[in-house]
């Protein structure tokens, strides 16, 4: 995007330079008409480059605004089924006090 903007800046500067150099040439002179044609062509190119730059900016803003955040996943080790069975057996034994007496 910055390269497109820089290129458009260069084209616009070239338009100003060509227009300035053609001002001192006589009206109807080939060199003046040639510079006017160059300035018109460079202006069209600069306008298109600015349109591309604007499209890039809009796309970046749209992506920044409408991109949903990535879901965060917590990394948890899978629970061990054997451990939960052992806990259940322990709980059953500790509540069964009648068999211990």
WORAQUI-V500597 format. One record per backbone hydrogen bond with DSSP energy under -1.0 kcal/mol. CO is the residue of the C=O (numbers start at 1). NH is the residue of the N-H. E is the energy in kcal/mol with one decimal. If there is no record, write none. Layout:
{{CO,NH,E} {CO,NH,E}}
This chain:
{{1,5,-2.3} {2,6,-2.4} {3,7,-2.3} {4,8,-2.3} {5,9,-2.3} {6,10,-2.1} {7,11,-2.2} {8,12,-2.5} {9,13,-2.3} {10,14,-2.2} {11,15,-2.2} {12,16,-2.0} {13,17,-2.2} {14,18,-2.7} {15,19,-2.6} {16,20,-2.3} {17,21,-2.2} {18,22,-1.7} {22,25,-1.0} {26,29,-1.7} {29,33,-2.2} {30,34,-2.8} {31,35,-2.0} {32,36,-2.2} {33,37,-2.3} {34,38,-2.3} {35,39,-2.7} {36,40,-2.3} {37,41,-2.4} {38,42,-2.8} {39,43,-2.2} {40,44,-2.2} {41,45,-2.1} {42,46,-2.6} {43,47,-2.5} {44,48,-2.1} {45,49,-2.5} {46,50,-2.4} {47,51,-1.9} {48,52,-2.2} {49,53,-2.6} {50,54,-2.5} {51,55,-2.3} {52,56,-2.4} {53,57,-2.4} {54,58,-2.5} {55,59,-2.4} {56,60,-2.4} {57,61,-2.5} {58,62,-2.7} {59,63,-2.4} {60,64,-2.2} {61,65,-2.4} {62,66,-3.0} {63,67,-1.2} {80,84,-1.5} {81,85,-2.0} {82,86,-2.0} {83,87,-2.3} {84,88,-2.0} {85,89,-2.4} {86,90,-2.5} {87,91,-2.6} {88,92,-2.2} {89,93,-2.3} {90,94,-2.6} {91,95,-1.4} {95,97,-1.4}}
